[in-house]
Amino acid sequence: MSLPDSFNFAEHLFALNRGRAAKAAYVDDRGALGYGELEDRARRLASALLAAGVRREDRVLLLMLDGNDWPVSFLGSLYAGVVPVAVNTLLTADDYAYMLGHSGATAALVSGALLPMLQEAMAKAPHQVRTLLVSHPAGALPEGAQDLDDAIAAQAPLAAPAATAPQDHAFWLYSSGSTGKPKGTVHSHANPWWTAELYGKPVLGLTEDDVCFSAAKMYFAYGLGNALTFPLSVGATVLLMAERPTPDATFRRWTGAHRPTVFFGAPTGFAGMLASPALPAREAVALRMCSSAGEALPGEIAQRFKNHFGCEIIDGIGSTEMLHIFISNRPGDIRYGTTGRPVDGYEIELRGEDGRPVPAGEVGDLYIKGPSAALMYWGNPEKSAATFRDGWTQSGDKYSRDADGYYTYAGRSDDMLKVSGIYVSPFEVEATLMLHPSVLEAAVIGKQDAEGLTKTKAYVVRKDGRTVSEEELKAFVKERLAPYKYPRFIEFVDELPKTATGKIQRFRLREKEQQA
């Protein structure tokens, strides 16, 4: 498989679907968006961005809740040759200020509900965003901002896509790092095409008759593939949901007017749904297959789900750096408790501390080679060089491989935690805890709950003579960090295990949890 010298991913998707203009591409809480209207609105937005002075390869912050305007904004940016920087909608103003400064974004596309947070971030950012387009504004717009619908209506569709090459910069996704500072992961126009050809079509087996619904939002690499790259590559329909994917919210979509046939979730979500008293009956849903990623799927959860719905969950592992899944179970070939086998087109190596491959049965660091790898971390050559080595990508995960070629997750290579499919830096949570006047020291690790899922646990040393409750500290962190980062468990201790040089030994705390 190969691509032509000139390739624009947005134009590629539009061309594939020009024969189904009237078919619904997306359905959100406001209504349906047909394939023809999706292309028309995206190309008009491309004209609007260029007319506003946004130039080829400029970065555009994309801070939007999942809805029909998200794919319009993303694909319209790609069509114009500008680079959307899709960001998590659950972060703080300080996070967005950092991303604005780091990316140098000259424009922003934002949901009306998130505009106040973005305005706060813009006031802190080191440079000015010159173009601000707001989707479904809730009230009066700030000076210089424009309603996204008005901006689109005022322009004719851009006549032709930007003449981008397969390896040209297409979009960014931010990936968390061990320092807590997110890394701008740069992907090309070719990368999503590769994930569709290697995983979306052959592994998922999606067709134009499918209705896809992803609990993972579109700003995630996982969600972007689930709700844009894969379904649009085959002409399927996608359900979008702006609200949080709680069990009740998910069930309403499963049993609604557009019942999904393929659902994409994460282990925490599947566990929560199985525990819900509102769990629908098998005959109330139309699911033929589910996908899980973001963290290792406990086999017991997958089996309970299949017993109830008669529907398999295929578990896989992907990463922001590789854009989507590169090891996966497959329909009809599932070993619960494992992550499956390598996706065709990707090479996998497990390496020991000496850098050499380890034999079957031994744990090693996971390295991946494949055509969907990111180009770089923007402005971070040191970390880029450490992660992307001679065509291989170091994942930061540890795995083992059995004699049959199935891979089993063994944990993170560093202290980063993955909670509900999102990376959490323990250092960031620890630093926030220590802002409290009663806290002397803190150490954060992952703790498995009764379902076998990882949650954040903090060990806290209080200052002499000071008192603070577990609930007070949880509320304190919630007020200062994105909600998913707060510690679900807190244990007060007299001291933390440390090395002779004073460094906290988190592995000792992890060993303590395993022995408990």
BELURSUL-V138819 format. One record per residue. N is the residue number from 1. RES is the residue in one small letter. OMEGA is omega in whole degrees, 0 to 359 (none if undefined). Layout:
N_RES_OMEGA ; N_RES_OMEGA
This chain:
1_m_179 ; 2_s_181 ; 3_l_177 ; 4_p_181 ; 5_d_176 ; 6_s_184 ; 7_f_176 ; 8_n_188 ; 9_f_178 ; 10_a_178 ; 11_e_177 ; 12_h_180 ; 13_l_179 ; 14_f_182 ; 15_a_180 ; 16_l_191 ; 17_n_181 ; 18_r_176 ; 19_g_180 ; 20_r_186 ; 21_a_184 ; 22_a_182 ; 23_k_179 ; 24_a_172 ; 25_a_182 ; 26_y_173 ; 27_v_176 ; 28_d_184 ; 29_d_180 ; 30_r_180 ; 31_g_184 ; 32_a_176 ; 33_l_181 ; 34_g_180 ; 35_y_179 ; 36_g_179 ; 37_e_176 ; 38_l_179 ; 39_e_182 ; 40_d_181 ; 41_r_180 ; 42_a_180 ; 43_r_174 ; 44_r_177 ; 45_l_177 ; 46_a_177 ; 47_s_181 ; 48_a_179 ; 49_l_180 ; 50_l_179 ; 51_a_179 ; 52_a_178 ; 53_g_175 ; 54_v_188 ; 55_r_177 ; 56_r_179 ; 57_e_170 ; 58_d_177 ; 59_r_180 ; 60_v_179 ; 61_l_179 ; 62_l_182 ; 63_l_186 ; 64_m_169 ; 65_l_180 ; 66_d_180 ; 67_g_185 ; 68_n_179 ; 69_d_179 ; 70_w_179 ; 71_p_175 ; 72_v_182 ; 73_s_181 ; 74_f_183 ; 75_l_176 ; 76_g_177 ; 77_s_179 ; 78_l_182 ; 79_y_180 ; 80_a_182 ; 81_g_173 ; 82_v_193 ; 83_v_176 ; 84_p_176 ; 85_v_185 ; 86_a_186 ; 87_v_178 ; 88_n_182 ; 89_t_185 ; 90_l_186 ; 91_l_182 ; 92_t_178 ; 93_a_178 ; 94_d_177 ; 95_d_182 ; 96_y_177 ; 97_a_177 ; 98_y_183 ; 99_m_176 ; 100_l_180 ; 101_g_182 ; 102_h_181 ; 103_s_185 ; 104_g_184 ; 105_a_178 ; 106_t_180 ; 107_a_177 ; 108_a_174 ; 109_l_192 ; 110_v_172 ; 111_s_180 ; 112_g_181 ; 113_a_182 ; 114_l_183 ; 115_l_180 ; 116_p_179 ; 117_m_179 ; 118_l_178 ; 119_q_177 ; 120_e_179 ; 121_a_181 ; 122_m_178 ; 123_a_181 ; 124_k_185 ; 125_a_185 ; 126_p_179 ; 127_h_186 ; 128_q_170 ; 129_v_187 ; 130_r_183 ; 131_t_182 ; 132_l_180 ; 133_l_189 ; 134_v_178 ; 135_s_178 ; 136_h_180 ; 137_p_182 ; 138_a_182 ; 139_g_180 ; 140_a_181 ; 141_l_175 ; 142_p_181 ; 143_e_178 ; 144_g_179 ; 145_a_181 ; 146_q_174 ; 147_d_182 ; 148_l_179 ; 149_d_179 ; 150_d_180 ; 151_a_180 ; 152_i_183 ; 153_a_184 ; 154_a_186 ; 155_q_169 ; 156_a_178 ; 157_p_177 ; 158_l_190 ; 159_a_184 ; 160_a_180 ; 161_p_172 ; 162_a_183 ; 163_a_181 ; 164_t_175 ; 165_a_182 ; 166_p_183 ; 167_q_175 ; 168_d_178 ; 169_h_180 ; 170_a_183 ; 171_f_175 ; 172_w_166 ; 173_l_180 ; 174_y_179 ; 175_s_182 ; 176_s_179 ; 177_g_184 ; 178_s_177 ; 179_t_183 ; 180_g_177 ; 181_k_181 ; 182_p_181 ; 183_k_179 ; 184_g_185 ; 185_t_189 ; 186_v_178 ; 187_h_183 ; 188_s_175 ; 189_h_182 ; 190_a_190 ; 191_n_179 ; 192_p_176 ; 193_w_180 ; 194_w_181 ; 195_t_177 ; 196_a_184 ; 197_e_185 ; 198_l_184 ; 199_y_186 ; 200_g_182 ; 201_k_186 ; 202_p_183 ; 203_v_180 ; 204_l_181 ; 205_g_180 ; 206_l_175 ; 207_t_180 ; 208_e_179 ; 209_d_182 ; 210_d_169 ; 211_v_186 ; 212_c_179 ; 213_f_184 ; 214_s_173 ; 215_a_176 ; 216_a_184 ; 217_k_188 ; 218_m_177 ; 219_y_172 ; 220_f_174 ; 221_a_179 ; 222_y_181 ; 223_g_179 ; 224_l_176 ; 225_g_184 ; 226_n_191 ; 227_a_178 ; 228_l_187 ; 229_t_187 ; 230_f_182 ; 231_p_181 ; 232_l_178 ; 233_s_179 ; 234_v_179 ; 235_g_178 ; 236_a_177 ; 237_t_184 ; 238_v_170 ; 239_l_178 ; 240_l_183 ; 241_m_182 ; 242_a_185 ; 243_e_178 ; 244_r_182 ; 245_p_175 ; 246_t_177 ; 247_p_182 ; 248_d_180 ; 249_a_179 ; 250_t_181 ; 251_f_179 ; 252_r_178 ; 253_r_180 ; 254_w_187 ; 255_t_184 ; 256_g_185 ; 257_a_181 ; 258_h_187 ; 259_r_182 ; 260_p_175 ; 261_t_179 ; 262_v_180 ; 263_f_180 ; 264_f_182 ; 265_g_178 ; 266_a_184 ; 267_p_180 ; 268_t_179 ; 269_g_179 ; 270_f_179 ; 271_a_179 ; 272_g_179 ; 273_m_180 ; 274_l_180 ; 275_a_185 ; 276_s_176 ; 277_p_181 ; 278_a_181 ; 279_l_183 ; 280_p_174 ; 281_a_181 ; 282_r_185 ; 283_e_181 ; 284_a_183 ; 285_v_181 ; 286_a_185 ; 287_l_173 ; 288_r_181 ; 289_m_173 ; 290_c_178 ; 291_s_177 ; 292_s_175 ; 293_a_179 ; 294_g_174 ; 295_e_183 ; 296_a_181 ; 297_l_176 ; 298_p_182 ; 299_g_182 ; 300_e_178 ; 301_i_181 ; 302_a_182 ; 303_q_177 ; 304_r_180 ; 305_f_180 ; 306_k_179 ; 307_n_182 ; 308_h_187 ; 309_f_185 ; 310_g_187 ; 311_c_180 ; 312_e_167 ; 313_i_176 ; 314_i_182 ; 315_d_178 ; 316_g_174 ; 317_i_173 ; 318_g_178 ; 319_s_175 ; 320_t_183 ; 321_e_179 ; 322_m_174 ; 323_l_176 ; 324_h_192 ; 325_i_181 ; 326_f_168 ; 327_i_186 ; 328_s_160 ; 329_n_183 ; 330_r_176 ; 331_p_181 ; 332_g_180 ; 333_d_185 ; 334_i_170 ; 335_r_181 ; 336_y_184 ; 337_g_173 ; 338_t_176 ; 339_t_177 ; 340_g_185 ; 341_r_181 ; 342_p_174 ; 343_v_179 ; 344_d_183 ; 345_g_178 ; 346_y_173 ; 347_e_182 ; 348_i_172 ; 349_e_170 ; 350_l_186 ; 351_r_176 ; 352_g_181 ; 353_e_178 ; 354_d_179 ; 355_g_181 ; 356_r_179 ; 357_p_178 ; 358_v_180 ; 359_p_177 ; 360_a_179 ; 361_g_180 ; 362_e_180 ; 363_v_178 ; 364_g_177 ; 365_d_186 ; 366_l_175 ; 367_y_182 ; 368_i_171 ; 369_k_180 ; 370_g_188 ; 371_p_181 ; 372_s_182 ; 373_a_177 ; 374_a_180 ; 375_l_185 ; 376_m_160 ; 377_y_185 ; 378_w_175 ; 379_g_183 ; 380_n_185 ; 381_p_181 ; 382_e_180 ; 383_k_177 ; 384_s_181 ; 385_a_181 ; 386_a_184 ; 387_t_183 ; 388_f_188 ; 389_r_174 ; 390_d_179 ; 391_g_179 ; 392_w_176 ; 393_t_177 ; 394_q_188 ; 395_s_187 ; 396_g_178 ; 397_d_173 ; 398_k_183 ; 399_y_167 ; 400_s_180 ; 401_r_180 ; 402_d_185 ; 403_a_179 ; 404_d_178 ; 405_g_177 ; 406_y_186 ; 407_y_180 ; 408_t_182 ; 409_y_181 ; 410_a_178 ; 411_g_178 ; 412_r_180 ; 413_s_179 ; 414_d_184 ; 415_d_179 ; 416_m_178 ; 417_l_174 ; 418_k_184 ; 419_v_183 ; 420_s_177 ; 421_g_182 ; 422_i_179 ; 423_y_177 ; 424_v_177 ; 425_s_178 ; 426_p_182 ; 427_f_180 ; 428_e_180 ; 429_v_179 ; 430_e_181 ; 431_a_179 ; 432_t_177 ; 433_l_184 ; 434_m_171 ; 435_l_180 ; 436_h_185 ; 437_p_181 ; 438_s_186 ; 439_v_177 ; 440_l_181 ; 441_e_177 ; 442_a_174 ; 443_a_185 ; 444_v_177 ; 445_i_174 ; 446_g_178 ; 447_k_178 ; 448_q_177 ; 449_d_184 ; 450_a_180 ; 451_e_182 ; 452_g_181 ; 453_l_184 ; 454_t_174 ; 455_k_183 ; 456_t_175 ; 457_k_178 ; 458_a_169 ; 459_y_188 ; 460_v_173 ; 461_v_180 ; 462_r_176 ; 463_k_181 ; 464_d_176 ; 465_g_181 ; 466_r_177 ; 467_t_175 ; 468_v_183 ; 469_s_177 ; 470_e_183 ; 471_e_177 ; 472_e_181 ; 473_l_177 ; 474_k_179 ; 475_a_180 ; 476_f_180 ; 477_v_180 ; 478_k_182 ; 479_e_189 ; 480_r_181 ; 481_l_174 ; 482_a_190 ; 483_p_185 ; 484_y_185 ; 485_k_187 ; 486_y_181 ; 487_p_179 ; 488_r_179 ; 489_f_176 ; 490_i_176 ; 491_e_179 ; 492_f_181 ; 493_v_180 ; 494_d_179 ; 495_e_178 ; 496_l_177 ; 497_p_184 ; 498_k_173 ; 499_t_179 ; 500_a_180 ; 501_t_175 ; 502_g_179 ; 503_k_180 ; 504_i_179 ; 505_q_182 ; 506_r_180 ; 507_f_177 ; 508_r_179 ; 509_l_177 ; 510_r_177 ; 511_e_179 ; 512_k_180 ; 513_e_181 ; 514_q_181 ; 515_q_184 ; 516_a_none
